[in-house]
């Protein structure tokens, strides 16, 4: 295992800002769009969430690695983030059920990171300047060389990424004898979404991202679920068409995060790149239908355009973010179709929003 504490590393942002720190994980170089998560726990679930694919994660919690890693905490089969930036990087861990340290986990998964960074200063910079690309290196400390490499990294705006994280073959999840069958379009799904369906006696068939409605309909499901995932939703014409076909066939449908944005686009509602996104497990959302609030888990860098919904005869708002009034939920008028921008499966996070799975299953059974 690498003695990371004696090796320097460097973080360079696209606007030229430079941070010096120490190497964490694999020695190497990595790049992607930098973002930050305000959660105080659940770092392994964050690292393995496919929605973070191609992004460098800044963790605002002061200690990362202090409870090790465990197979049960993974939201996908591998680490999805492009790199990690943290303050205190802890190789020693205290949790008995953990199976390895964060350092051995990162080396095993080839993840490059940097520690001993003033993450408070970095996050304030990102909040002010907005999301941007960045590069981390523990093998090349030449700033001008890193800037040249960073200039070649594509922008997240306009980038289609679901095809890079989706399953390659359909698979089943749950009890085959369950009375409810849900077709899942995998745009980068988290395992805990499937666990929530299984807990509600749902038998799911998970399909690759570019599967058509006609192909899924051959399985004769009772309803459709459109998952979370990475990248720019506006670059996903194939998924938008699939959702249009589901709506035209009057099938029950539920979408989360990227699935929410795809549902909006399928109804003529635009999406936009957010200044720095929402990522954490402590975001307040109001359900304006029942006039109740919930604390939510969030991870998105794109959002739907509120003005487009105000001018739409097809869609109405169901949830709003109480921090900035952004749109957190919609439903299609006259259809059994709704979606939320946040993550009711909340892994990690509070369970306030799990009722949405119950609402969907009730809708399907109706």
C-alpha positions as CSV (number, residue, x, y, z in Angstrom):
1,X,0.0,0.0,0.0
2,X,1.4,3.4,-1.0
3,X,2.8,5.6,1.7
4,X,0.7,8.5,0.4
5,X,1.5,10.9,3.3
6,X,5.0,11.7,1.9
7,X,4.0,12.3,-1.7
8,X,2.9,15.7,-3.0
9,X,-0.1,16.2,-5.3
10,X,-1.6,19.2,-7.1
11,X,-5.1,20.3,-8.1
12,X,-5.6,22.7,-11.0
13,X,-9.0,24.2,-11.8
14,X,-10.0,25.4,-15.3
15,X,-9.8,29.0,-14.2
16,X,-6.2,28.6,-13.3
17,X,-6.6,28.3,-9.5
18,X,-4.1,25.9,-8.0
19,X,-4.2,23.9,-4.7
20,X,-1.3,21.9,-3.3
21,X,-1.8,18.8,-1.2
22,X,-0.8,15.2,-0.7
23,X,-1.5,12.1,-2.8
24,X,-4.4,9.9,-1.9
25,X,-5.2,6.6,-3.5
26,X,-3.4,5.6,-6.7
27,X,-0.5,7.6,-7.9
28,X,-1.4,9.2,-11.3
29,X,-3.4,11.9,-13.0
30,X,-7.2,12.3,-13.4
31,X,-9.6,15.0,-14.7
32,X,-13.3,15.8,-14.8
33,X,-15.8,18.3,-13.7
34,X,-15.3,19.3,-10.1
35,X,-18.3,19.3,-7.7
36,X,-18.9,19.1,-4.0
37,X,-21.1,17.0,-1.7
38,X,-22.3,18.3,1.7
39,X,-23.1,14.9,3.2
40,X,-21.5,14.1,6.5
41,X,-21.6,10.3,5.9
42,X,-22.0,7.8,3.1
43,X,-18.8,8.5,1.2
44,X,-18.6,5.0,-0.4
45,X,-22.2,5.2,-1.7
46,X,-21.2,8.6,-3.2
47,X,-18.1,7.2,-4.8
48,X,-20.0,4.4,-6.5
49,X,-23.1,6.4,-7.6
50,X,-23.1,6.3,-11.5
51,X,-24.5,9.8,-11.5
52,X,-21.1,11.0,-10.5
53,X,-19.3,9.4,-13.5
54,X,-16.6,11.7,-15.0
55,X,-16.7,14.1,-12.0
56,X,-14.1,15.0,-9.4
57,X,-15.7,14.9,-6.0
58,X,-14.9,17.3,-3.2
59,X,-16.2,16.1,0.1
60,X,-17.0,18.8,2.6
61,X,-17.0,16.5,5.6
62,X,-13.6,16.9,7.3
63,X,-12.8,13.1,7.6
64,X,-12.9,10.6,4.7
65,X,-12.0,7.0,5.2
66,X,-12.5,6.9,9.0
67,X,-15.0,4.0,8.8
68,X,-13.3,2.1,6.0
69,X,-15.2,0.5,3.1
70,X,-17.6,-2.4,2.8
71,X,-19.1,-4.3,-0.2
72,X,-22.7,-3.7,1.1
73,X,-22.2,0.0,0.8
74,X,-21.6,0.1,-2.9
75,X,-24.3,1.6,-5.2
76,X,-22.8,0.0,-8.3
77,X,-20.1,-2.5,-9.2
78,X,-17.2,0.0,-9.1
79,X,-16.1,3.5,-8.2
80,X,-17.7,6.0,-10.6
81,X,-16.1,9.3,-9.6
82,X,-13.1,10.5,-11.6
83,X,-11.2,11.6,-8.6
84,X,-11.4,12.7,-4.9
85,X,-10.5,15.9,-3.1
86,X,-10.7,15.9,0.7
87,X,-9.2,17.4,3.8
88,X,-8.3,14.6,6.2
89,X,-7.7,11.2,4.5
90,X,-7.9,8.4,7.0
91,X,-6.3,5.1,6.3
92,X,-7.0,3.7,9.7
93,X,-10.7,2.9,10.3
94,X,-12.8,2.0,13.2
95,X,-15.8,0.0,11.8
96,X,-15.7,-3.7,12.5
97,X,-17.8,-4.7,9.5
98,X,-15.5,-2.8,7.1
99,X,-13.5,-5.1,4.8
100,X,-10.7,-2.8,3.8
101,X,-9.2,0.7,4.2
102,X,-10.1,3.5,1.8
103,X,-6.5,3.5,0.5
104,X,-6.4,-0.1,-0.5
105,X,-9.9,0.3,-2.0
106,X,-8.7,3.2,-4.1
107,X,-5.6,1.4,-5.2
108,X,-7.7,-1.6,-6.2
109,X,-10.1,0.6,-8.2
110,X,-7.3,2.8,-9.7
111,X,-8.7,6.1,-8.2
112,X,-6.5,9.1,-8.0
113,X,-7.1,11.6,-5.2
114,X,-5.6,14.5,-3.3
115,X,-5.9,15.3,0.5
116,X,-4.8,18.0,2.9
117,X,-6.7,20.6,0.8
118,X,-8.6,23.5,2.4
119,X,-11.9,22.2,1.2
120,X,-13.8,25.1,2.8
121,X,-11.9,27.5,0.6
122,X,-12.3,25.3,-2.5
123,X,-16.0,24.9,-2.1
124,X,-16.5,28.7,-1.6
125,X,-14.5,29.2,-4.8
126,X,-16.7,26.7,-6.7
127,X,-19.9,28.3,-5.3
128,X,-18.7,31.7,-6.5
129,X,-17.3,30.7,-9.9
130,X,-19.5,27.8,-10.7
131,X,-18.8,24.2,-11.8
132,X,-15.7,23.8,-14.0
133,X,-13.3,21.1,-15.1
134,X,-10.3,20.3,-13.0
135,X,-7.2,18.0,-12.9
136,X,-5.5,16.2,-10.1
137,X,-2.0,14.7,-10.4
138,X,0.4,13.1,-8.0
139,X,2.9,12.1,-10.8
140,X,3.2,15.4,-12.7
141,X,3.6,18.6,-10.6
142,X,4.2,20.9,-13.6
143,X,1.3,23.3,-13.5
144,X,1.6,24.5,-17.2
145,X,1.7,20.9,-18.4
146,X,-1.5,20.1,-16.3
147,X,-3.2,23.2,-17.7
148,X,-2.5,22.0,-21.2
149,X,-4.0,18.6,-20.4
150,X,-7.0,20.1,-18.7
151,X,-7.8,22.3,-21.7
152,X,-8.6,19.1,-23.7
153,X,-11.2,17.8,-21.2
154,X,-14.7,18.1,-22.7
155,X,-17.3,20.2,-20.9
156,X,-20.2,18.3,-19.1
157,X,-22.6,20.6,-21.0
158,X,-23.7,18.6,-24.0
159,X,-22.0,15.4,-22.9
160,X,-23.9,12.1,-23.2
161,X,-22.7,9.6,-20.5
162,X,-25.5,7.2,-19.6
163,X,-24.3,4.8,-22.4
164,X,-21.0,4.5,-20.6
165,X,-22.5,3.4,-17.2
166,X,-25.6,1.4,-18.2
167,X,-25.9,-2.3,-18.0
168,X,-24.8,-4.0,-21.2
169,X,-27.4,-6.8,-20.9
170,X,-30.9,-6.9,-19.4
171,X,-31.1,-8.5,-15.9
172,X,-33.8,-9.2,-13.3
173,X,-34.0,-8.0,-9.7
174,X,-36.4,-9.2,-7.0
175,X,-38.7,-12.1,-6.5
176,X,-40.0,-13.6,-9.7
177,X,-43.3,-14.5,-8.0
178,X,-44.0,-10.9,-7.2
179,X,-47.3,-9.7,-8.6
180,X,-46.0,-6.3,-9.8
181,X,-43.6,-6.1,-12.8
182,X,-41.6,-2.9,-13.5
183,X,-39.4,-2.3,-16.5
184,X,-36.4,-0.2,-15.5
185,X,-34.5,1.9,-18.0
186,X,-31.0,2.0,-16.6
187,X,-29.4,5.4,-17.3
188,X,-27.0,4.8,-14.4
189,X,-29.1,3.3,-11.7
190,X,-28.2,3.0,-8.0
191,X,-28.7,-0.4,-6.3
192,X,-30.8,1.1,-3.5
193,X,-33.5,2.0,-6.0
194,X,-33.8,-1.6,-6.9
195,X,-33.8,-2.6,-3.3
196,X,-36.7,-0.2,-2.6
197,X,-38.7,-1.9,-5.4
198,X,-37.8,-5.3,-4.1
199,X,-38.9,-4.3,-0.6
200,X,-42.3,-3.5,-2.1
201,X,-42.8,-6.9,-3.8
202,X,-41.8,-5.7,-7.2
203,X,-40.1,-7.9,-9.8
204,X,-37.9,-5.6,-12.0
205,X,-36.3,-6.2,-15.3
206,X,-33.4,-3.7,-15.9
207,X,-32.8,-2.7,-19.5
208,X,-29.8,-0.9,-21.1
209,X,-30.1,2.8,-21.6
210,X,-30.8,2.7,-25.4
211,X,-33.6,0.1,-25.2
212,X,-36.8,1.2,-27.0
213,X,-40.2,1.2,-25.5
214,X,-41.3,-1.5,-27.9
215,X,-38.5,-3.8,-26.7
216,X,-39.4,-3.3,-23.1
217,X,-43.1,-3.7,-23.8
218,X,-42.4,-7.2,-25.0
219,X,-41.8,-8.2,-21.4
220,X,-45.4,-6.9,-20.6
221,X,-44.5,-4.9,-17.5
222,X,-47.1,-3.2,-15.3
223,X,-45.2,0.1,-15.3
224,X,-41.9,1.9,-16.2
225,X,-39.2,3.4,-14.2
226,X,-36.6,5.9,-15.6
227,X,-33.4,6.0,-13.5
228,X,-30.8,8.5,-12.4
229,X,-27.6,8.8,-14.3
230,X,-24.8,11.2,-15.4
231,X,-24.3,13.7,-18.1
232,X,-26.5,16.3,-20.0
233,X,-30.1,15.1,-20.4
234,X,-30.6,17.3,-23.5
235,X,-28.0,15.1,-25.3
236,X,-30.1,11.9,-24.8
237,X,-32.5,11.9,-27.8
238,X,-32.9,8.1,-27.5
239,X,-34.2,8.2,-23.9
240,X,-36.4,11.2,-24.6
241,X,-38.1,9.3,-27.4
242,X,-38.5,6.2,-25.2
243,X,-40.3,8.3,-22.6
244,X,-42.5,9.9,-25.2
245,X,-43.5,6.5,-26.4
246,X,-44.3,5.3,-22.8
247,X,-46.5,8.4,-22.4
248,X,-48.3,7.9,-25.7
249,X,-49.1,4.4,-24.7
250,X,-50.6,5.7,-21.4
251,X,-48.4,3.5,-19.2
252,X,-47.6,4.3,-15.6
253,X,-44.2,5.9,-15.2
254,X,-41.9,7.2,-12.4
255,X,-38.6,9.0,-12.9
256,X,-35.8,10.0,-10.5
257,X,-33.1,12.6,-11.2
258,X,-32.0,12.2,-14.8
259,X,-35.3,10.3,-15.3
260,X,-37.0,13.5,-14.1
261,X,-35.2,15.6,-16.6
262,X,-35.9,13.2,-19.4
263,X,-39.6,13.3,-18.5
264,X,-39.5,17.1,-18.7
265,X,-37.8,17.1,-22.0
266,X,-40.3,14.6,-23.4
267,X,-43.0,17.2,-22.6
268,X,-41.3,20.2,-24.2
269,X,-39.8,21.4,-20.9
270,X,-36.2,22.5,-21.2
271,X,-33.2,21.7,-19.0
272,X,-30.3,23.8,-18.0
273,X,-26.8,23.5,-16.5
274,X,-26.9,24.7,-12.9
275,X,-24.3,27.1,-11.5
276,X,-22.9,24.5,-9.1
277,X,-25.6,21.9,-8.7
278,X,-27.2,20.3,-5.6
279,X,-25.3,17.4,-3.9
280,X,-25.8,16.3,-0.3
281,X,-28.2,14.6,2.1
282,X,-29.7,17.7,3.8
283,X,-31.7,19.6,1.2
284,X,-35.2,20.8,2.2
285,X,-38.0,20.1,-0.4
286,X,-41.6,21.0,-0.1
287,X,-44.4,18.8,-1.6
288,X,-46.8,21.5,-2.6
289,X,-49.6,19.0,-3.3
290,X,-49.9,17.9,0.3
291,X,-48.2,21.0,1.8
292,X,-45.5,19.0,3.7
293,X,-41.7,19.3,3.7
294,X,-39.0,16.6,3.6
295,X,-35.3,16.5,3.9
296,X,-33.8,15.0,0.8
297,X,-30.7,13.4,-0.7
298,X,-29.6,15.2,-3.9
299,X,-27.1,14.8,-6.7
300,X,-27.6,16.8,-9.9
301,X,-25.8,19.4,-12.0
302,X,-28.7,20.0,-14.4
303,X,-32.3,21.2,-13.7
304,X,-35.6,21.8,-15.5
305,X,-36.6,25.3,-16.6
306,X,-39.3,26.6,-14.3
307,X,-40.5,29.2,-16.9
308,X,-41.2,26.4,-19.4
309,X,-43.4,24.6,-16.9
310,X,-45.3,27.9,-16.2
311,X,-46.1,28.1,-19.9
312,X,-47.0,24.4,-20.3
313,X,-50.4,22.9,-20.5
314,X,-49.0,19.4,-20.1
315,X,-47.0,19.5,-16.9
316,X,-47.5,20.8,-13.3
317,X,-45.1,21.3,-10.4
318,X,-45.4,19.0,-7.4
319,X,-42.2,19.7,-5.4
320,X,-39.9,22.8,-5.0
321,X,-36.5,23.2,-3.4
322,X,-36.8,25.5,-0.3
323,X,-33.2,26.7,-0.7
324,X,-33.5,28.2,-4.1
325,X,-37.1,27.5,-5.3
326,X,-35.8,25.2,-8.1
327,X,-38.1,22.6,-9.5
328,X,-37.9,19.2,-7.6
329,X,-40.9,17.3,-8.9
330,X,-43.4,17.3,-11.7
331,X,-46.4,15.3,-12.9
332,X,-48.0,15.0,-16.3
333,X,-51.5,16.2,-16.4
334,X,-54.0,13.4,-17.4
335,X,-51.3,10.7,-17.3
336,X,-50.0,8.3,-14.6
337,X,-46.5,9.8,-14.9
338,X,-44.5,11.7,-12.3
339,X,-40.9,12.4,-11.4
340,X,-38.6,14.0,-8.8
341,X,-35.2,15.6,-9.1
342,X,-33.9,14.3,-5.8
343,X,-33.2,10.8,-4.6
344,X,-36.0,9.2,-2.5
345,X,-33.9,5.9,-2.3
346,X,-31.6,8.1,-0.3
347,X,-28.4,6.1,0.0
348,X,-27.0,7.8,1.9
349,X,-29.5,10.1,3.4
350,X,-32.9,10.5,5.3
351,X,-35.9,8.3,4.5
352,X,-38.5,11.2,4.3
353,X,-39.2,10.6,0.6
354,X,-39.6,6.8,0.4
355,X,-43.3,7.3,0.1
356,X,-42.8,8.1,-3.6
357,X,-42.1,4.4,-4.3
358,X,-45.4,3.5,-2.5
359,X,-47.2,6.2,-4.5
360,X,-45.8,4.7,-7.8
361,X,-46.7,1.1,-6.8
362,X,-50.2,2.2,-5.8
363,X,-50.5,4.0,-9.2
364,X,-49.5,0.9,-11.1
365,X,-51.9,-1.4,-9.2
366,X,-54.7,1.1,-9.7
